[in-house]
Amino acid sequence: MAQEIEVVPLTFNVKFERALCQRVSAFLGAGLGVAFVDYSGFSGLTGDISGNDEVFAAQAFGGIVYHATSSLEVFAGLRWIHLDDEPDSLADIASPLSLESDGLVEFGLRYNF
């Protein structure tokens, strides 16, 4: 069986945005919440390990926004997310897995109603 892990964070965020020029702005923010972790296919000292858990999550983010129209935005940014603790049952796996923190690069379109 293949090892699978899915982490879905649910956070409440505060975002600050400031115009740099007519169509370009920068944003910075942070959030706190919970991450839902589902995992399967891992081997541990007690056999196969599968399950789900909820752990504390925090994040910080920032980036640049280009306002193409009054409703359409194109953005790019960086996001760092931290999970306070791994699910207890993953502590016994025979794998160098760590869920503590990770960073990512984001690009996207945003439509404001």
VMD Tcl script that builds the backbone (N, CA, C; Angstrom):
set m [mol new atoms 339]
animate dup $m
set s [atomselect $m all]
$s set {name element resname resid chain x y z} {
  {N N MET 1 A 0.840 -1.174 0.000}
  {CA C MET 1 A 0.000 0.000 0.000}
  {C C MET 1 A 0.890 1.243 0.000}
  {N N ALA 2 A 0.536 2.223 -0.778}
  {CA C ALA 2 A 1.295 3.464 -0.851}
  {C C ALA 2 A 1.018 4.335 0.370}
  {N N GLN 3 A 2.033 5.034 0.793}
  {CA C GLN 3 A 1.861 5.958 1.906}
  {C C GLN 3 A 1.146 7.213 1.408}
  {N N GLU 4 A 0.115 7.607 2.110}
  {CA C GLU 4 A -0.637 8.802 1.749}
  {C C GLU 4 A -0.871 9.641 2.982}
  {N N ILE 5 A -0.751 10.949 2.797}
  {CA C ILE 5 A -1.063 11.875 3.882}
  {C C ILE 5 A -1.719 13.103 3.272}
  {N N GLU 6 A -2.772 13.550 3.906}
  {CA C GLU 6 A -3.493 14.736 3.448}
  {C C GLU 6 A -3.660 15.666 4.645}
  {N N VAL 7 A -3.263 16.926 4.458}
  {CA C VAL 7 A -3.376 17.936 5.499}
  {C C VAL 7 A -4.256 19.059 4.969}
  {N N VAL 8 A -5.369 19.326 5.660}
  {CA C VAL 8 A -6.290 20.396 5.265}
  {C C VAL 8 A -6.365 21.398 6.417}
  {N N PRO 9 A -5.696 22.572 6.247}
  {CA C PRO 9 A -5.751 23.561 7.323}
  {C C PRO 9 A -7.016 24.419 7.216}
  {N N LEU 10 A -7.588 24.749 8.350}
  {CA C LEU 10 A -8.718 25.673 8.444}
  {C C LEU 10 A -8.273 26.758 9.413}
  {N N THR 11 A -8.027 27.969 8.879}
  {CA C THR 11 A -7.487 29.038 9.711}
  {C C THR 11 A -8.339 30.293 9.607}
  {N N PHE 12 A -8.305 31.071 10.655}
  {CA C PHE 12 A -8.913 32.395 10.680}
  {C C PHE 12 A -7.768 33.390 10.514}
  {N N ASN 13 A -7.868 34.235 9.489}
  {CA C ASN 13 A -6.751 35.075 9.082}
  {C C ASN 13 A -7.049 36.565 9.218}
  {N N VAL 14 A -5.986 37.321 9.382}
  {CA C VAL 14 A -6.016 38.772 9.302}
  {C C VAL 14 A -5.063 39.142 8.171}
  {N N LYS 15 A -5.544 39.979 7.244}
  {CA C LYS 15 A -4.722 40.377 6.096}
  {C C LYS 15 A -4.721 41.891 5.991}
  {N N PHE 16 A -3.533 42.464 5.854}
  {CA C PHE 16 A -3.367 43.898 5.655}
  {C C PHE 16 A -2.850 44.118 4.243}
  {N N GLU 17 A -3.432 45.077 3.534}
  {CA C GLU 17 A -3.031 45.360 2.158}
  {C C GLU 17 A -2.806 46.856 2.012}
  {N N ARG 18 A -1.740 47.216 1.310}
  {CA C ARG 18 A -1.402 48.633 1.107}
  {C C ARG 18 A -1.032 48.853 -0.351}
  {N N ALA 19 A -1.599 49.910 -0.934}
  {CA C ALA 19 A -1.306 50.255 -2.327}
  {C C ALA 19 A 0.139 50.725 -2.463}
  {N N LEU 20 A 0.822 50.223 -3.494}
  {CA C LEU 20 A 2.178 50.666 -3.799}
  {C C LEU 20 A 2.155 51.695 -4.924}
  {N N CYS 21 A 1.229 51.508 -5.857}
  {CA C CYS 21 A 0.978 52.454 -6.938}
  {C C CYS 21 A -0.462 52.219 -7.403}
  {N N GLN 22 A -0.845 52.783 -8.535}
  {CA C GLN 22 A -2.258 52.750 -8.939}
  {C C GLN 22 A -2.862 51.349 -9.000}
  {N N ARG 23 A -2.188 50.385 -9.588}
  {CA C ARG 23 A -2.758 49.043 -9.758}
  {C C ARG 23 A -2.051 47.950 -8.961}
  {N N VAL 24 A -1.012 48.285 -8.248}
  {CA C VAL 24 A -0.222 47.275 -7.531}
  {C C VAL 24 A -0.271 47.549 -6.031}
  {N N SER 25 A -0.481 46.477 -5.262}
  {CA C SER 25 A -0.460 46.585 -3.800}
  {C C SER 25 A 0.291 45.394 -3.214}
  {N N ALA 26 A 0.694 45.546 -1.969}
  {CA C ALA 26 A 1.369 44.471 -1.237}
  {C C ALA 26 A 0.473 44.057 -0.081}
  {N N PHE 27 A 0.561 42.786 0.304}
  {CA C PHE 27 A -0.237 42.312 1.432}
  {C C PHE 27 A 0.617 41.490 2.384}
  {N N LEU 28 A 0.199 41.491 3.640}
  {CA C LEU 28 A 0.837 40.734 4.702}
  {C C LEU 28 A -0.249 40.236 5.633}
  {N N GLY 29 A -0.092 39.030 6.162}
  {CA C GLY 29 A -1.125 38.521 7.057}
  {C C GLY 29 A -0.654 37.349 7.881}
  {N N ALA 30 A -1.549 36.920 8.778}
  {CA C ALA 30 A -1.275 35.779 9.646}
  {C C ALA 30 A -2.590 35.132 10.036}
  {N N GLY 31 A -2.530 33.868 10.442}
  {CA C GLY 31 A -3.741 33.161 10.840}
  {C C GLY 31 A -3.475 32.067 11.850}
  {N N LEU 32 A -4.531 31.713 12.585}
  {CA C LEU 32 A -4.500 30.622 13.560}
  {C C LEU 32 A -5.685 29.709 13.303}
  {N N GLY 33 A -5.534 28.421 13.581}
  {CA C GLY 33 A -6.653 27.509 13.385}
  {C C GLY 33 A -6.294 26.075 13.687}
  {N N VAL 34 A -6.875 25.182 12.903}
  {CA C VAL 34 A -6.710 23.743 13.085}
  {C C VAL 34 A -6.398 23.116 11.724}
  {N N ALA 35 A -5.630 22.040 11.736}
  {CA C ALA 35 A -5.354 21.283 10.515}
  {C C ALA 35 A -5.900 19.870 10.704}
  {N N PHE 36 A -6.649 19.406 9.726}
  {CA C PHE 36 A -7.194 18.053 9.725}
  {C C PHE 36 A -6.224 17.169 8.950}
  {N N VAL 37 A -5.709 16.132 9.602}
  {CA C VAL 37 A -4.681 15.270 9.014}
  {C C VAL 37 A -5.254 13.869 8.837}
  {N N ASP 38 A -5.248 13.366 7.588}
  {CA C ASP 38 A -5.631 11.984 7.278}
  {C C ASP 38 A -4.390 11.279 6.745}
  {N N TYR 39 A -4.138 10.067 7.217}
  {CA C TYR 39 A -2.942 9.347 6.789}
  {C C TYR 39 A -3.244 7.854 6.704}
  {N N SER 40 A -2.514 7.178 5.799}
  {CA C SER 40 A -2.669 5.734 5.646}
  {C C SER 40 A -1.421 5.154 4.977}
  {N N GLY 41 A -1.233 3.853 5.156}
  {CA C GLY 41 A -0.147 3.148 4.486}
  {C C GLY 41 A 1.201 3.212 5.177}
  {N N PHE 42 A 1.267 3.668 6.404}
  {CA C PHE 42 A 2.537 3.748 7.122}
  {C C PHE 42 A 2.732 2.502 7.976}
  {N N SER 43 A 3.996 2.108 8.147}
  {CA C SER 43 A 4.334 0.962 8.998}
  {C C SER 43 A 5.007 1.468 10.257}
  {N N GLY 44 A 4.619 0.912 11.377}
  {CA C GLY 44 A 5.200 1.313 12.654}
  {C C GLY 44 A 5.569 0.100 13.476}
  {N N LEU 45 A 5.925 0.347 14.707}
  {CA C LEU 45 A 6.324 -0.735 15.611}
  {C C LEU 45 A 5.154 -1.663 15.928}
  {N N THR 46 A 3.936 -1.142 15.825}
  {CA C THR 46 A 2.748 -1.938 16.150}
  {C C THR 46 A 1.983 -2.379 14.903}
  {N N GLY 47 A 2.593 -2.265 13.709}
  {CA C GLY 47 A 1.934 -2.686 12.475}
  {C C GLY 47 A 1.557 -1.500 11.598}
  {N N ASP 48 A 0.558 -1.710 10.751}
  {CA C ASP 48 A 0.123 -0.653 9.842}
  {C C ASP 48 A -0.546 0.482 10.618}
  {N N ILE 49 A -0.256 1.703 10.190}
  {CA C ILE 49 A -0.804 2.881 10.853}
  {C C ILE 49 A -1.622 3.680 9.861}
  {N N SER 50 A -2.877 3.907 10.181}
  {CA C SER 50 A -3.782 4.740 9.395}
  {C C SER 50 A -4.691 5.469 10.376}
  {N N GLY 51 A -5.185 6.610 9.965}
  {CA C GLY 51 A -6.109 7.324 10.835}
  {C C GLY 51 A -6.260 8.774 10.463}
  {N N ASN 52 A -6.828 9.526 11.393}
  {CA C ASN 52 A -6.975 10.961 11.200}
  {C C ASN 52 A -6.868 11.645 12.546}
  {N N ASP 53 A -6.551 12.931 12.495}
  {CA C ASP 53 A -6.357 13.688 13.727}
  {C C ASP 53 A -6.511 15.170 13.410}
  {N N GLU 54 A -6.626 15.981 14.445}
  {CA C GLU 54 A -6.657 17.426 14.293}
  {C C GLU 54 A -5.512 17.987 15.126}
  {N N VAL 55 A -4.783 18.946 14.548}
  {CA C VAL 55 A -3.666 19.579 15.251}
  {C C VAL 55 A -3.761 21.094 15.081}
  {N N PHE 56 A -3.159 21.846 15.994}
  {CA C PHE 56 A -3.125 23.299 15.935}
  {C C PHE 56 A -2.306 23.742 14.727}
  {N N ALA 57 A -2.760 24.791 14.029}
  {CA C ALA 57 A -2.052 25.316 12.863}
  {C C ALA 57 A -1.913 26.835 12.972}
  {N N ALA 58 A -0.800 27.356 12.477}
  {CA C ALA 58 A -0.574 28.794 12.391}
  {C C ALA 58 A 0.083 29.070 11.051}
  {N N GLN 59 A -0.148 30.264 10.507}
  {CA C GLN 59 A 0.466 30.599 9.228}
  {C C GLN 59 A 0.771 32.083 9.155}
  {N N ALA 60 A 1.704 32.418 8.273}
  {CA C ALA 60 A 2.032 33.802 7.945}
  {C C ALA 60 A 2.183 33.866 6.431}
  {N N PHE 61 A 1.785 34.973 5.838}
  {CA C PHE 61 A 1.840 35.075 4.388}
  {C C PHE 61 A 2.041 36.521 3.953}
  {N N GLY 62 A 2.508 36.688 2.730}
  {CA C GLY 62 A 2.702 38.013 2.166}
  {C C GLY 62 A 2.883 37.903 0.670}
  {N N GLY 63 A 2.683 39.023 -0.030}
  {CA C GLY 63 A 2.857 38.996 -1.466}
  {C C GLY 63 A 2.466 40.297 -2.139}
  {N N ILE 64 A 2.318 40.204 -3.439}
  {CA C ILE 64 A 2.023 41.337 -4.314}
  {C C ILE 64 A 0.737 41.039 -5.083}
  {N N VAL 65 A -0.086 42.076 -5.281}
  {CA C VAL 65 A -1.339 41.947 -6.028}
  {C C VAL 65 A -1.342 42.965 -7.161}
  {N N TYR 66 A -1.726 42.503 -8.347}
  {CA C TYR 66 A -1.955 43.397 -9.487}
  {C C TYR 66 A -3.461 43.454 -9.713}
  {N N HIS 67 A -4.055 44.639 -9.630}
  {CA C HIS 67 A -5.490 44.831 -9.799}
  {C C HIS 67 A -5.769 45.072 -11.289}
  {N N ALA 68 A -6.092 43.990 -12.016}
  {CA C ALA 68 A -6.331 44.086 -13.464}
  {C C ALA 68 A -7.591 44.903 -13.758}
  {N N THR 69 A -8.650 44.687 -12.983}
  {CA C THR 69 A -9.888 45.465 -13.071}
  {C C THR 69 A -10.356 45.731 -11.641}
  {N N SER 70 A -11.508 46.354 -11.499}
  {CA C SER 70 A -12.020 46.597 -10.145}
  {C C SER 70 A -12.421 45.302 -9.445}
  {N N SER 71 A -12.630 44.220 -10.196}
  {CA C SER 71 A -13.033 42.941 -9.609}
  {C C SER 71 A -11.988 41.832 -9.718}
  {N N LEU 72 A -11.079 41.917 -10.691}
  {CA C LEU 72 A -10.130 40.830 -10.963}
  {C C LEU 72 A -8.729 41.205 -10.499}
  {N N GLU 73 A -8.113 40.296 -9.714}
  {CA C GLU 73 A -6.756 40.485 -9.209}
  {C C GLU 73 A -5.880 39.299 -9.610}
  {N N VAL 74 A -4.630 39.582 -9.889}
  {CA C VAL 74 A -3.612 38.559 -10.110}
  {C C VAL 74 A -2.629 38.715 -8.954}
  {N N PHE 75 A -2.303 37.606 -8.262}
  {CA C PHE 75 A -1.435 37.721 -7.091}
  {C C PHE 75 A -0.337 36.672 -7.101}
  {N N ALA 76 A 0.724 36.989 -6.377}
  {CA C ALA 76 A 1.831 36.063 -6.130}
  {C C ALA 76 A 2.278 36.293 -4.694}
  {N N GLY 77 A 2.625 35.205 -4.011}
  {CA C GLY 77 A 3.025 35.374 -2.622}
  {C C GLY 77 A 3.746 34.176 -2.057}
  {N N LEU 78 A 4.156 34.333 -0.820}
  {CA C LEU 78 A 4.806 33.271 -0.051}
  {C C LEU 78 A 3.944 32.983 1.172}
  {N N ARG 79 A 3.875 31.721 1.560}
  {CA C ARG 79 A 3.096 31.325 2.735}
  {C C ARG 79 A 3.923 30.323 3.540}
  {N N TRP 80 A 3.958 30.521 4.852}
  {CA C TRP 80 A 4.595 29.589 5.776}
  {C C TRP 80 A 3.508 29.074 6.697}
  {N N ILE 81 A 3.453 27.763 6.871}
  {CA C ILE 81 A 2.460 27.164 7.763}
  {C C ILE 81 A 3.175 26.259 8.764}
  {N N HIS 82 A 2.703 26.324 10.004}
  {CA C HIS 82 A 3.291 25.534 11.081}
  {C C HIS 82 A 2.197 24.698 11.740}
  {N N LEU 83 A 2.462 23.415 11.904}
  {CA C LEU 83 A 1.569 22.531 12.651}
  {C C LEU 83 A 2.230 22.270 13.992}
  {N N ASP 84 A 1.506 22.555 15.064}
  {CA C ASP 84 A 2.071 22.503 16.409}
  {C C ASP 84 A 2.540 21.119 16.811}
  {N N ASP 85 A 1.838 20.076 16.385}
  {CA C ASP 85 A 2.170 18.742 16.846}
  {C C ASP 85 A 1.737 17.738 15.798}
  {N N GLU 86 A 2.502 16.680 15.631}
  {CA C GLU 86 A 2.096 15.597 14.746}
  {C C GLU 86 A 1.056 14.741 15.456}
  {N N PRO 87 A 0.193 14.082 14.691}
  {CA C PRO 87 A -0.722 13.123 15.332}
  {C C PRO 87 A 0.083 12.081 16.118}
  {N N ASP 88 A -0.411 11.724 17.294}
  {CA C ASP 88 A 0.318 10.811 18.179}
  {C C ASP 88 A 0.688 9.495 17.520}
  {N N SER 89 A -0.212 8.939 16.713}
  {CA C SER 89 A 0.063 7.631 16.113}
  {C C SER 89 A 1.144 7.693 15.040}
  {N N LEU 90 A 1.479 8.888 14.517}
  {CA C LEU 90 A 2.558 8.992 13.542}
  {C C LEU 90 A 3.931 9.056 14.204}
  {N N ALA 91 A 3.995 9.200 15.513}
  {CA C ALA 91 A 5.277 9.270 16.214}
  {C C ALA 91 A 6.043 7.954 16.127}
  {N N ASP 92 A 5.348 6.828 15.899}
  {CA C ASP 92 A 5.986 5.514 15.878}
  {C C ASP 92 A 6.358 5.018 14.480}
  {N N ILE 93 A 6.107 5.804 13.432}
  {CA C ILE 93 A 6.359 5.271 12.095}
  {C C ILE 93 A 7.849 5.183 11.806}
  {N N ALA 94 A 8.177 4.245 10.942}
  {CA C ALA 94 A 9.562 4.035 10.548}
  {C C ALA 94 A 9.841 4.831 9.276}
  {N N SER 95 A 9.730 6.151 9.362}
  {CA C SER 95 A 9.921 7.029 8.202}
  {C C SER 95 A 10.330 8.401 8.702}
  {N N PRO 96 A 11.183 9.117 7.974}
  {CA C PRO 96 A 11.585 10.460 8.421}
  {C C PRO 96 A 10.524 11.517 8.066}
  {N N LEU 97 A 9.300 11.308 8.501}
  {CA C LEU 97 A 8.196 12.218 8.195}
  {C C LEU 97 A 8.112 13.315 9.247}
  {N N SER 98 A 7.983 14.545 8.819}
  {CA C SER 98 A 7.804 15.652 9.745}
  {C C SER 98 A 6.730 16.575 9.200}
  {N N LEU 99 A 5.750 16.907 10.035}
  {CA C LEU 99 A 4.668 17.794 9.630}
  {C C LEU 99 A 4.782 19.155 10.297}
  {N N GLU 100 A 5.886 19.452 10.920}
  {CA C GLU 100 A 5.964 20.642 11.749}
  {C C GLU 100 A 5.768 21.949 11.005}
  {N N SER 101 A 6.463 22.217 9.908}
  {CA C SER 101 A 6.276 23.464 9.177}
  {C C SER 101 A 6.712 23.299 7.729}
  {N N ASP 102 A 6.185 24.176 6.899}
  {CA C ASP 102 A 6.488 24.119 5.479}
  {C C ASP 102 A 6.220 25.486 4.872}
  {N N GLY 103 A 6.868 25.764 3.781}
  {CA C GLY 103 A 6.654 27.007 3.054}
  {C C GLY 103 A 6.235 26.701 1.635}
  {N N LEU 104 A 5.524 27.640 1.023}
  {CA C LEU 104 A 5.121 27.439 -0.363}
  {C C LEU 104 A 5.008 28.761 -1.086}
  {N N VAL 105 A 5.056 28.687 -2.397}
  {CA C VAL 105 A 4.892 29.847 -3.279}
  {C C VAL 105 A 3.512 29.752 -3.895}
  {N N GLU 106 A 2.790 30.882 -3.930}
  {CA C GLU 106 A 1.429 30.904 -4.472}
  {C C GLU 106 A 1.341 31.870 -5.645}
  {N N PHE 107 A 0.586 31.466 -6.649}
  {CA C PHE 107 A 0.226 32.321 -7.775}
  {C C PHE 107 A -1.250 32.097 -8.021}
  {N N GLY 108 A -1.981 33.137 -8.389}
  {CA C GLY 108 A -3.400 32.897 -8.655}
  {C C GLY 108 A -4.154 34.106 -9.136}
  {N N LEU 109 A -5.418 33.846 -9.396}
  {CA C LEU 109 A -6.386 34.878 -9.771}
  {C C LEU 109 A -7.430 34.949 -8.669}
  {N N ARG 110 A -7.914 36.142 -8.414}
  {CA C ARG 110 A -8.935 36.326 -7.397}
  {C C ARG 110 A -10.016 37.225 -7.981}
  {N N TYR 111 A -11.270 36.804 -7.852}
  {CA C TYR 111 A -12.391 37.618 -8.326}
  {C C TYR 111 A -13.172 38.105 -7.110}
  {N N ASN 112 A -13.325 39.411 -6.984}
  {CA C ASN 112 A -14.047 40.005 -5.849}
  {C C ASN 112 A -15.448 40.386 -6.284}
  {N N PHE 113 A -16.445 39.907 -5.560}
  {CA C PHE 113 A -17.848 40.189 -5.867}
  {C C PHE 113 A -18.252 41.529 -5.311}
}
mol reanalyze $m
mol bondsrecalc $m
mol representation Tube
mol addrep $m
